[in-house]
């Protein structure tokens, strides 16, 4: 059973930073694309960033380009999302995702709130 556990969320002021982590287990982490999604109240879940299996390729939604950085450590089975210059509109629950065994798997989510 694929297991994804996010951590690192919290309350931060506009302009601040947070680093999210997602610890993965029970699948071949180093051969899978990993992604971060977010869902704000009343909105659909959206893809924020994704990273290839080796970490050599990444992509981001336009609204976070230049502010967020996705990375991974295949030795630790962990994917990260470094979030800088945070804005109130980044407030959401952030989810780690992997598509494996022909289905999507999700973590429980971690709340990020950007407010003064």
DRENFI-600525 format. One record per residue: x, y, z of N, C-alpha, C in turn; residue in one letter; residue number from 1. Coordinates in steps of 0.05 Angstrom, whole numbers, plus 32768, in hexadecimal, padded with zeros to 4 digits. Example, Ala and Ser with C-alpha at 12.3 -4.5 7.8 and 13.67 -1.06 7.14 Angstrom:
DRENFI-600525
n_px|n_py|n_pz|ca_px|ca_py|ca_pz|c_px|c_py|c_pz|res|n
8108|7F8E|809C|80F6|7FA6|809C|8108|7FBE|809C|A|1
8101|7FD3|808E|8111|7FEB|808F|8102|8001|809D|S|2
end
This chain:
DRENFI-600525
n_px|n_py|n_pz|ca_px|ca_py|ca_pz|c_px|c_py|c_pz|res|n
8011|7FE9|8000|8000|8000|8000|8012|8019|8000|X|1
800F|802A|7FEB|801E|8042|7FEA|8017|8054|8001|X|2
802C|8060|800C|8029|8071|8024|8037|808C|801F|X|3
8029|80A2|8022|8034|80BD|801F|802D|80CD|8037|X|4
8041|80DA|8043|803C|80EA|805B|8049|8105|8058|X|5
8038|811A|8057|8042|8135|8054|8047|8142|806F|X|6
8059|8155|8070|805E|8164|8088|806A|817F|8080|X|7
806A|8192|8093|8077|81AC|808E|8064|81C3|808A|X|8
804A|81BE|8089|8038|81D4|8086|8036|81E5|809F|X|9
8027|81FB|809D|8024|820D|80B4|801A|8228|80AC|X|10
801B|823A|80BF|8013|8256|80BA|802C|8267|80B6|X|11
802B|8277|80A0|8042|8287|809A|8038|82A2|808F|X|12
8048|82B7|8094|8040|82D1|808A|8046|82D4|806C|X|13
8038|82E6|805F|803F|82EA|8043|805C|82F1|803F|X|14
8068|82E6|802A|8085|82EA|8026|8096|82D5|8033|X|15
808A|82C5|8045|809A|82B1|8053|809E|8298|8043|X|16
80AA|8284|8050|80B2|826B|8043|80A9|8253|8054|X|17
80A4|823D|8047|809F|8223|8053|80AB|820E|8042|X|18
80B3|81F8|804E|80BC|81E1|8040|80AB|81C9|8047|X|19
809D|81BE|8033|808D|81A6|8037|809E|818E|8030|X|20
8098|8178|803F|80A5|815F|8039|808F|8149|8036|X|21
8095|8136|8026|8083|811F|8022|8094|8105|8023|X|22
8090|80F6|8038|809E|80DD|803B|808E|80C6|802F|X|23
809A|80B7|801D|808C|80A3|800E|8096|8087|8015|X|24
8084|8073|8013|808C|8058|8018|807A|8044|800A|X|25
8083|802C|8008|8073|8015|7FFD|806F|8017|7FDF|X|26
8081|8024|7FD1|8082|8023|7FB4|809E|802B|7FAB|X|27
80A3|8028|7F91|80BD|802F|7F86|80C0|804D|7F82|X|28
80C7|805B|7F97|80C8|8078|7F97|80DA|8083|7F80|X|29
80F1|8077|7F7D|8105|8082|7F6B|80FE|807F|7F4E|X|30
80E9|8071|7F47|80E2|806D|7F2B|80C7|807B|7F24|X|31
80BD|808B|7F37|80A4|8099|7F32|80A6|80B7|7F33|X|32
8096|80C4|7F21|8092|80E0|7F23|8083|80E6|7F3D|X|33
808B|80FB|7F4A|807D|8104|7F62|8072|8121|7F5E|X|34
805B|8126|7F6B|804E|8140|7F66|8044|814B|7F81|X|35
8041|8166|7F80|8033|8174|7F96|801A|8181|7F89|X|36
8004|817D|7F97|7FEB|818A|7F90|7FE2|819C|7FA8|X|37
7FCF|81AE|7FA2|7FC3|81BD|7FB8|7FA6|81C1|7FB2|X|38
7F97|81C5|7FC8|7F7A|81CA|7FC6|7F73|81E0|7FDA|X|39
7F69|81F6|7FCF|7F60|820C|7FE0|7F42|8209|7FE5|X|40
7F37|8215|7FFA|7F1B|8212|7FFF|7F0A|821B|7FE8|X|41
7EF7|820A|7FE0|7EE5|8211|7FCA|7EF1|820F|7FAE|X|42
7F09|8205|7FAC|7F16|8202|7F92|7F1E|81E5|7F8D|X|43
7F23|81E0|7F73|7F2B|81C5|7F6C|7F49|81C1|7F73|X|44
7F50|81A8|7F77|7F6C|81A1|7F7C|7F7C|81A7|7F62|X|45
7F93|81B4|7F65|7FA4|81BB|7F4E|7FC0|81B0|7F52|X|46
7FCC|81A9|7F3B|7FE8|81A1|7F3B|7FFA|81BA|7F40|X|47
800C|81B8|7F53|801E|81CE|7F59|8039|81C9|7F4C|X|48
8044|81B1|7F50|805E|81AB|7F46|8062|818D|7F43|X|49
8073|8185|7F31|8079|8169|7F2D|8097|8166|7F27|X|50
80A1|814F|7F2E|80BE|8149|7F2A|80C1|812D|7F1F|X|51
80D3|812A|7F0C|80D8|8110|7EFF|80E5|80FD|7F13|X|52
80E7|80E4|7F0B|80F2|80D0|7F1D|810E|80D5|7F26|X|53
811E|80DF|7F14|813A|80E5|7F1B|813E|8101|7F26|X|54
8129|8112|7F24|812C|812D|7F2D|8136|8140|7F18|X|55
813B|8136|7F00|8147|8146|7EEB|8134|8159|7EDD|X|56
811A|8154|7EE1|8106|8165|7ED4|80F0|816D|7EE8|X|57
80E8|8186|7EE6|80D3|8190|7EF8|80C0|81A1|7EE8|X|58
80A8|81A4|7EF2|8096|81B7|7EE6|8084|81C3|7EFC|X|59
807A|81DB|7EF7|806B|81EA|7F0B|8053|81F8|7EFE|X|60
803E|81FB|7F0E|8028|820C|7F06|8033|8229|7F04|X|61
8028|8238|7EF2|8033|8253|7EED|8033|8264|7F06|X|62
801F|8261|7F17|801C|8273|7F2E|8032|8270|7F43|X|63
8042|825A|7F41|8057|8256|7F55|8073|8256|7F4A|X|64
8075|8259|7F30|808F|8259|7F23|80A0|8270|7F2E|X|65
80B9|8268|7F34|80CB|827C|7F3F|80C9|827F|7F5E|X|66
80B5|8273|7F6A|80B2|8274|7F87|80B3|8259|7F95|X|67
80AA|8244|7F87|80AB|8229|7F93|80BF|8218|7F85|X|68
80CB|8206|7F93|80DE|81F3|7F88|80D8|81D7|7F92|X|69
80D4|81C5|7F80|80D0|81A9|7F87|80EA|819A|7F84|X|70
80EF|8188|7F97|8108|8178|7F96|8102|815D|7FA2|X|71
8115|814A|7F9F|8111|8130|7FAB|812C|8124|7FB3|X|72
812A|8112|7FC7|8141|8103|7FD0|813A|80E6|7FCE|X|73
8143|80D9|7FB9|813B|80BD|7FB5|8147|80AA|7FCA|X|74
815C|80B2|7FD6|8168|80A2|7FEC|8156|80A2|8005|X|75
8147|80B7|8008|8135|80BA|801F|8118|80B6|8018|X|76
8112|80B0|7FFF|80F6|80AC|7FF7|80E5|80C4|7FFF|X|77
80F0|80DC|7FFA|80E2|80F5|8002|80E2|8109|7FEC|X|78
80CC|8116|7FE9|80CA|812D|7FD6|80C3|8146|7FE6|X|79
80CE|815C|7FDD|80CC|8176|7FEB|80BF|818B|7FD9|X|80
80B3|819F|7FE6|80AA|81B6|7FD9|80B3|81CE|7FE9|X|81
80C7|81DD|7FDF|80D0|81F5|7FEC|80BF|820C|7FE1|X|82
80B2|821A|7FF3|809F|8230|7FEB|80AA|824A|7FF7|X|83
80B1|825C|7FE5|80BB|8276|7FED|80A8|828C|7FE3|X|84
80AC|82A4|7FEE|809B|82BB|7FE6|807E|82B4|7FE6|X|85
8075|82A7|7FFB|805A|829D|7FFD|8045|82B4|7FFC|X|86
802F|82AF|7FF0|8019|82C2|7FED|8000|82B7|7FFA|X|87
7FED|82C8|8001|7FD4|82BE|800D|7FC6|82AA|7FFA|X|88
7FC8|82AE|7FE0|7FBB|829C|7FCE|7FC8|8280|7FCC|X|89
7FDE|827D|7FDA|7FEB|8262|7FDC|7FDE|8251|7FF3|X|90
7FCD|825E|8002|7FBF|8250|8017|7FAF|8238|800C|X|91
7FB4|8220|8017|7FA7|8208|800D|7FB0|81F0|801D|X|92
7FA3|81DA|8019|7FAE|81C0|8022|7FBF|81B5|800C|X|93
7FD8|81AE|8013|7FEB|81A4|7FFF|7FED|8186|8001|X|94
7FEC|8178|7FEA|7FEC|815B|7FE9|8003|8151|7FD9|X|95
800F|813C|7FE2|8023|812D|7FD3|8014|8118|7FC2|X|96
801F|8113|7FAA|8011|8100|7F98|8025|80EF|7F89|X|97
801D|80D6|7F84|802B|80C5|7F72|8017|80B5|7F62|X|98
801C|80B1|7F49|800C|809F|7F38|801C|8085|7F36|X|99
8012|8070|7F42|801F|8056|7F43|800A|8040|7F42|X|100
8012|8029|7F36|7FFF|8013|7F35|7FE5|801B|7F28|X|101
7FE6|802D|7F14|7FCF|8036|7F05|7FBA|8045|7F15|X|102
7FC3|8053|7F29|7FB1|8064|7F38|7FC0|807A|7F46|X|103
7FB1|808E|7F4F|7FBD|80A4|7F5E|7FBD|809D|7F7C|X|104
7FD2|80A5|7F89|7FD4|80A3|7FA6|7FD9|80BF|7FB1|X|105
7FCD|80C3|7FC9|7FCE|80DE|7FD5|7FD6|80DB|7FF3|X|106
7FE4|80EF|7FFC|7FE9|80F1|8019|7FD0|80FD|8026|X|107
7FD3|8102|8040|7FBC|810D|8050|7FBA|812B|804D|X|108
7FCF|8138|8043|7FD0|8155|803F|7FDB|8163|8056|X|109
7FE6|817B|8051|7FF0|818C|8066|7FE7|81A9|8060|X|110
7FDC|81B6|8074|7FD1|81D1|8071|7FE7|81E6|8070|X|111
7FE5|81F7|805C|7FF6|820F|805A|7FE4|8227|805A|X|112
7FE9|8239|806D|7FD9|8251|806F|7FEC|8269|806F|X|113
7FE7|827B|805C|7FF7|8293|8058|7FE6|82AB|8060|X|114
7FED|82B7|8076|7FDC|82CD|8081|7FED|82DE|8094|X|115
7FE6|82F7|8094|7FF3|8309|80A8|7FE2|830B|80C1|X|116
end
